[in-house]
Amino acid sequence: MIVWLNGAFGAGRTTVSAELCPALTELGGLVARPGLRP
């Protein structure tokens, strides 16, 4: 049971990271762009 929960949590964390990383990169680019370029 503990191993199954551990695996499910690991898979969920990986999925969240895979979805958040591109979103954070895009958000960072949108925030940085106006400050760097007029």
ABEGO torsion letter per residue (X at the ends): XAAAAAAAAAAAAAAAAAAAAAAAAAAAAAAAAAAABX
